[in-house]
Amino acid sequence: MLGFGNKDIPEKVVKAGLKKWYNALAEPDKVKLKRYLDKADASSASSFVLSVFSQAIEDANYRFVGSMYDTVRDIKMSDCERFDINDAAVLGAFNSEDYKRCLQLCDIGLELLKKKEVFDHVMAKGVNGAIPDEINCRNHKLNIIVGVYFDYDEGDRLLLQFQDMGLITAEDVEYRRNGIKTFRLQRTFDNVFNIKEKDQ
C-alpha cells in the first residue's frame, strides 16, 4: 500500500509534502506547473513554491504566479517564508499590471516586515550591511502610488513611513523625494504642452 494514490502526483510535489495542495489545483494550473518541476526545490513546501514562482517570473508567466499565490495561503510556513513568497507574488502582480492586487500584496508584505524576525531576515540579504535594493513590497507600492496613480503627496508620506520602518535611509528619502518633485514638474510641463498643442 506504500505510495498508494500518489501515482498521478509528481515526485517532487510528494517530496515537498504538497500532495493535498496539488490535488486541489485546477487542471490548467497542474499543466502549467509541470513546466517548472525539473528545477523546483522540493526540500520544503515553501522552497518548492518559491522556486516555482521564481521560474515563472523569469519566464514572464506573471498571471500564473497570481493564480498560484491564491492556492498557497493555507500551506504551513514561517512568517519569513511567507514574506518571500508574498514578495515574489508582488513582482508577478506588478508585471501583469494588476495594480489593485499588487497594492494588497504590498500591504501584506509591509505588515510582515513589522515582525523582527522577518525584518532581520530581509535585512540579511543586503550587501555589507546595506538595506537591500530589492524589497518588492516597498519598491512597487511606491512605484504604483507615484507612477500609476500620480499621488505625489502619498508618495512622500510613504517614503517617511519606510524611513521610520528602517526600510530606507534618510539620504535615500531625500534623493527619492527630489525624484518625485522632478517627475511631478515634468508631468505638469507635459500636460501644459499637450494643452497648447490641442489649442493650436
C-alpha positions in Angstrom: 0.0 0.0 0.0 3.0 2.3 0.2 2.6 5.2 -2.1 -1.0 4.3 -3.0 -2.7 7.3 -4.5 0.5 9.1 -5.5 1.0 7.7 -9.0 -0.5 10.8 -10.6 1.3 13.2 -8.4 4.7 14.4 -9.4 7.5 13.0 -7.3 8.8 16.5 -6.2 5.3 17.5 -5.1 5.2 14.4 -2.9 8.7 15.1 -1.5 7.7 18.7 -0.6 4.7 17.4 1.3 2.2 19.2 -1.0 0.0 16.3 -2.2 -3.2 17.8 -0.8 -2.4 21.2 -2.3 -1.6 19.6 -5.7 -4.8 17.6 -5.8 -6.8 20.8 -5.1 -5.3 22.7 -8.1 -7.3 23.3 -11.3 -6.2 21.1 -14.2 -4.8 24.1 -16.2 -2.6 25.1 -13.3 -1.3 21.5 -12.9 -0.3 21.5 -16.6 1.5 24.9 -16.2 3.2 23.7 -13.0 4.8 20.8 -14.9 6.8 23.3 -16.9 8.7 24.2 -13.7 9.0 20.9 -11.9 12.5 19.9 -13.2 14.2 22.9 -11.4 11.8 23.0 -8.5 13.3 22.8 -5.0 11.5 20.1 -3.1 13.4 20.5 0.2 10.3 22.1 1.8 6.9 23.3 0.9 7.9 26.9 0.9 11.1 26.3 -1.1 9.1 24.4 -3.7 6.6 27.3 -4.1 9.2 30.0 -4.2 11.3 28.1 -6.7 8.3 27.7 -9.0 7.4 31.4 -8.6 10.9 32.4 -9.4 11.0 30.3 -12.6 7.5 31.6 -13.6 8.6 35.2 -13.2 11.8 34.6 -15.2 9.5 33.1 -17.8 7.3 36.2 -17.7 4.4 34.0 -16.7 3.1 36.5 -14.2 -0.5 35.6 -14.2 0.4 32.0 -13.2 2.1 33.4 -10.2 -1.0 35.2 -9.2 -3.3 32.2 -9.6 -0.8 30.0 -7.7 -0.5 32.6 -4.8 -4.2 32.1 -4.0 -3.7 28.4 -3.6 -0.8 28.5 -1.1 -2.4 30.6 1.6 -3.2 27.6 3.8 0.2 25.9 3.4 2.0 25.9 6.8 5.2 28.0 6.7 7.1 30.5 8.8 6.5 34.3 8.5 9.9 34.7 6.8 9.0 32.1 4.2 5.6 33.7 3.7 7.2 37.1 3.2 9.5 35.7 0.5 6.6 34.1 -1.4 4.4 37.2 -1.0 7.3 39.4 -2.3 7.6 37.2 -5.4 3.8 37.5 -5.9 4.1 41.3 -5.7 6.5 41.2 -8.6 4.1 38.9 -10.5 1.1 41.2 -9.9 3.1 44.4 -10.8 4.3 43.0 -14.1 0.9 41.8 -15.0 -0.4 45.3 -14.3 -2.8 44.1 -11.7 -2.1 47.2 -9.6 -5.0 46.9 -7.1 -3.9 43.3 -6.3 -0.3 44.4 -6.2 -1.0 47.1 -3.5 -2.9 44.5 -1.4 0.2 42.2 -1.6 2.5 45.1 -0.8 0.5 45.9 2.4 0.7 42.2 3.4 4.5 42.3 3.0 4.9 45.6 4.8 2.8 44.3 7.7 5.0 41.2 7.9 8.1 43.4 8.0 6.9 44.8 11.3 7.9 41.5 12.8 11.5 41.5 14.0 12.3 38.0 12.6 11.0 39.0 9.2 12.8 42.4 9.2 16.1 40.7 10.2 15.6 38.1 7.5 15.2 40.7 4.8 18.0 43.0 6.0 20.4 40.0 6.0 20.0 40.0 2.2 21.7 43.4 1.9 25.3 43.7 0.8 27.8 44.8 3.5 25.0 45.7 5.9 23.3 48.0 3.4 19.5 48.0 3.1 18.6 45.6 0.2 17.6 47.2 -3.1 15.1 44.5 -3.9 12.2 44.7 -1.4 9.3 44.4 -3.8 6.5 45.4 -1.4 8.4 48.6 -0.6 9.5 49.4 -4.2 6.3 48.6 -6.0 4.0 50.3 -3.6 5.9 53.5 -4.2 6.1 52.8 -8.0 2.3 52.4 -8.2 1.3 55.3 -6.0 3.6 57.7 -7.8 4.0 56.3 -11.3 0.5 54.9 -11.9 -1.8 57.0 -9.6 0.3 60.1 -9.6 -0.4 60.6 -5.9 2.8 62.6 -5.1 1.8 63.6 -1.5 1.1 59.9 -0.7 4.5 59.1 -2.2 6.2 61.5 0.1 4.3 60.0 3.1 5.3 56.5 2.1 9.0 57.4 1.9 8.8 58.8 5.5 7.0 55.7 6.6 9.6 53.5 5.1 12.3 55.5 6.8 10.6 55.1 10.2 10.4 51.3 9.5 14.1 51.2 8.7 13.5 50.2 5.1 15.2 53.2 3.5 17.9 55.7 4.6 17.4 59.4 5.3 19.7 60.1 2.3 17.7 57.9 0.0 14.5 59.5 1.2 15.8 62.9 0.1 17.0 61.6 -3.2 13.7 59.9 -4.0 11.7 62.9 -2.8 13.6 65.1 -5.2 12.9 62.5 -7.9 9.2 62.7 -7.2 9.4 66.5 -7.4 11.2 66.3 -10.8 8.7 63.7 -12.1 5.8 65.9 -10.9 7.2 69.0 -12.6 7.9 67.1 -15.8 4.4 65.7 -15.9 2.9 69.2 -15.3 5.0 70.6 -18.1 4.0 67.8 -20.4 0.3 68.4 -19.7 0.7 72.1 -20.4 2.5 71.4 -23.6 -0.3 68.9 -24.7 -3.0 71.5 -24.0 -1.2 74.1 -26.1 -0.8 71.6 -28.9 -4.6 70.9 -28.9 -5.4 74.6 -28.8 -3.3 75.3 -32.0 
